[in-house]
Amino acid sequence: MVARLEAYASLEIKQPTLFLDADMLILQNFDLPSLSANEVGVTLRKERDNVLFGEESREGKEFPEFRGKTALEVMPYIYSFVYTSSEILFVRQLNALRRMPTRFQRWYGDQVTLKSELDSGRFAIRQFESDIFNRSVRSKFTFEEVLNSAEGTCVVHFKGPRSKELMLGAWSVISATAPSHSRG
């Protein structure tokens, strides 16, 4: 989490810039609107990406402040899609993360500090539809379903323990369906 925020904070961002995770795939071309100087574009966590952090879960054990809460409560914005026209958000997050316990610097700190910064009122929030710009997929079946739907999904995010394998397999699915799809 620290390395990501260090990298993002070190950039000089002069125009709206979209940051995506490496385990995402752009399915078709899309345009995003301009942003004001203090505006940040994010996607909200959907119920399909929500979990309850129980006492016996890994998160509940390592992050006692999460116990009995849902991911939607503690991390409503999915960090894999951040659209901004300034590096200020990342600088503020990095400074906040460095003051947090090491466990947050290893995991979840980017999402927790994003919520904190966006809840502070320093930034205006522009919400983008998760089903279009940050659609999570956890299986080949779901990926094929999204790829063949008329929803207009632009970006998929591979999730789960086999996400890297699933992402690699997506290329074969796209290749097999390429003649019948006009993806950008």
C-alpha positions as CSV (number, residue, x, y, z in Angstrom):
1,M,0.0,0.0,0.0
2,V,2.8,2.4,0.8
3,A,4.7,1.7,-2.5
4,R,1.5,2.3,-4.5
5,L,0.8,5.6,-2.8
6,E,4.5,6.7,-3.0
7,A,4.4,6.1,-6.7
8,Y,1.1,7.9,-7.3
9,A,2.1,10.8,-5.0
10,S,5.3,11.3,-6.9
11,L,3.6,12.0,-10.2
12,E,2.8,15.5,-11.4
13,I,-0.8,15.2,-12.5
14,K,-1.9,18.2,-14.6
15,Q,-5.0,16.7,-16.2
16,P,-7.6,14.1,-15.3
17,T,-5.9,10.8,-15.0
18,L,-7.3,7.4,-14.4
19,F,-5.5,4.9,-12.1
20,L,-6.5,1.2,-12.5
21,D,-5.1,-1.9,-10.7
22,A,-3.0,-4.3,-12.7
23,D,-5.6,-7.1,-12.4
24,M,-8.1,-5.2,-14.5
25,L,-8.9,-5.5,-18.2
26,I,-10.4,-2.8,-20.4
27,L,-13.0,-4.4,-22.6
28,Q,-13.9,-1.4,-24.7
29,N,-13.0,2.2,-25.3
30,F,-14.6,4.8,-23.1
31,D,-14.4,8.5,-22.3
32,L,-14.5,10.1,-18.8
33,P,-15.6,13.6,-18.2
34,S,-13.3,16.4,-17.1
35,L,-12.9,16.9,-13.4
36,S,-12.6,20.0,-11.3
37,A,-9.3,20.5,-9.4
38,N,-10.7,19.1,-6.1
39,E,-12.9,16.4,-7.6
40,V,-12.1,12.6,-7.4
41,G,-13.9,10.0,-9.5
42,V,-14.4,6.6,-7.8
43,T,-16.6,3.5,-8.0
44,L,-18.7,2.4,-5.1
45,R,-18.5,-1.1,-3.7
46,K,-21.5,-3.2,-4.8
47,E,-23.2,-5.8,-2.6
48,R,-21.5,-8.6,-4.6
49,D,-18.1,-7.2,-3.3
50,N,-19.3,-6.8,0.2
51,V,-18.3,-9.1,3.1
52,L,-18.9,-9.1,6.8
53,F,-15.7,-9.1,8.8
54,G,-16.3,-11.6,11.5
55,E,-14.2,-12.2,14.6
56,E,-12.7,-15.4,13.2
57,S,-12.0,-14.0,9.7
58,R,-8.4,-13.1,8.8
59,E,-9.5,-9.5,8.6
60,G,-11.4,-9.6,11.9
61,K,-8.3,-11.0,13.6
62,E,-5.8,-8.6,12.1
63,F,-8.0,-5.6,12.0
64,P,-10.2,-5.6,15.2
65,E,-11.7,-2.2,14.1
66,F,-13.4,-4.1,11.2
67,R,-15.1,-6.7,13.4
68,G,-18.8,-6.8,13.0
69,K,-18.7,-4.3,10.1
70,T,-18.9,-4.9,6.4
71,A,-16.4,-4.0,3.7
72,L,-19.0,-1.5,2.4
73,E,-19.0,0.3,5.7
74,V,-15.2,0.5,6.2
75,M,-14.1,0.7,2.5
76,P,-17.0,1.9,0.4
77,Y,-14.8,3.0,-2.5
78,I,-13.0,0.3,-4.6
79,Y,-9.5,1.6,-4.8
80,S,-8.8,-0.1,-8.1
81,F,-10.4,2.8,-9.9
82,V,-9.3,6.3,-8.9
83,Y,-9.8,9.3,-11.3
84,T,-8.2,12.6,-10.4
85,S,-6.7,15.7,-11.9
86,S,-4.1,16.2,-9.1
87,E,-1.7,14.2,-7.0
88,I,-2.9,16.0,-3.8
89,L,-5.2,13.1,-2.8
90,F,-2.4,10.6,-3.0
91,V,0.0,12.8,-1.1
92,R,-2.6,13.2,1.7
93,Q,-3.3,9.5,1.7
94,L,0.4,8.6,1.9
95,N,1.0,11.0,4.8
96,A,-2.0,9.5,6.6
97,L,-0.9,5.9,5.9
98,R,2.6,6.5,7.2
99,R,1.0,7.4,10.6
100,M,-1.1,4.2,10.7
101,P,-0.1,0.9,12.2
102,T,2.1,-1.3,10.0
103,R,-0.7,-3.7,9.3
104,F,-2.6,-1.0,7.3
105,Q,0.6,-0.3,5.4
106,R,0.6,-3.9,4.3
107,W,-3.1,-4.3,3.5
108,Y,-6.3,-2.1,3.2
109,G,-4.5,1.2,4.1
110,D,-5.1,2.7,0.6
111,Q,-8.8,2.0,0.9
112,V,-9.1,3.2,4.5
113,T,-7.3,6.4,3.8
114,L,-9.3,7.0,0.6
115,K,-12.5,6.8,2.6
116,S,-11.1,9.1,5.2
117,E,-10.0,11.7,2.7
118,L,-13.2,11.6,0.7
119,D,-15.3,11.7,3.9
120,S,-13.3,14.8,5.1
121,G,-15.1,17.1,2.6
122,R,-11.8,18.3,1.1
123,F,-12.7,16.6,-2.2
124,A,-15.8,16.5,-4.3
125,I,-16.8,12.9,-5.2
126,R,-17.8,11.9,-8.7
127,Q,-19.3,8.5,-8.7
128,F,-18.9,6.2,-11.6
129,E,-21.1,3.1,-12.1
130,S,-19.2,0.0,-10.8
131,D,-21.0,-2.3,-13.3
132,I,-19.6,-0.3,-16.1
133,F,-16.2,0.8,-14.9
134,N,-15.2,-1.6,-12.2
135,R,-17.1,-4.8,-12.7
136,S,-15.7,-7.6,-10.5
137,V,-15.5,-11.1,-11.9
138,R,-14.6,-14.2,-10.0
139,S,-15.2,-16.9,-12.5
140,K,-14.8,-17.7,-16.2
141,F,-18.6,-18.0,-16.4
142,T,-19.1,-14.5,-15.0
143,F,-16.5,-13.1,-17.3
144,E,-18.2,-14.6,-20.4
145,E,-21.6,-13.4,-19.1
146,V,-20.2,-9.8,-18.7
147,L,-18.4,-9.9,-22.1
148,N,-21.6,-11.0,-23.9
149,S,-24.0,-8.8,-22.1
150,A,-25.5,-5.6,-23.5
151,E,-24.7,-3.7,-20.2
152,G,-21.7,-2.0,-21.9
153,T,-19.2,-2.9,-19.3
154,C,-15.9,-1.1,-20.1
155,V,-13.6,-2.4,-17.3
156,V,-13.6,-5.7,-15.4
157,H,-11.6,-6.4,-12.3
158,F,-10.6,-10.0,-11.6
159,K,-11.1,-11.1,-8.0
160,G,-10.6,-14.1,-5.9
161,P,-7.8,-16.6,-5.2
162,R,-7.6,-17.6,-8.8
163,S,-7.8,-14.1,-10.3
164,K,-4.5,-14.1,-12.1
165,E,-5.3,-17.4,-13.7
166,L,-8.8,-16.1,-14.6
167,M,-7.3,-13.0,-16.1
168,L,-5.0,-15.0,-18.3
169,G,-7.9,-17.2,-19.4
170,A,-9.9,-14.1,-20.4
171,W,-7.6,-13.6,-23.3
172,S,-8.6,-16.9,-24.8
173,V,-12.2,-16.1,-24.3
174,I,-11.8,-12.7,-26.0
175,S,-9.9,-14.3,-28.9
176,A,-12.6,-16.9,-29.4
177,T,-15.3,-14.3,-29.4
178,A,-13.4,-11.5,-31.3
179,P,-15.1,-12.0,-34.7
180,S,-18.6,-11.6,-33.2
181,H,-17.7,-8.7,-31.0
182,S,-16.6,-5.2,-31.9
183,R,-14.7,-4.3,-28.7
184,G,-12.4,-1.2,-28.8
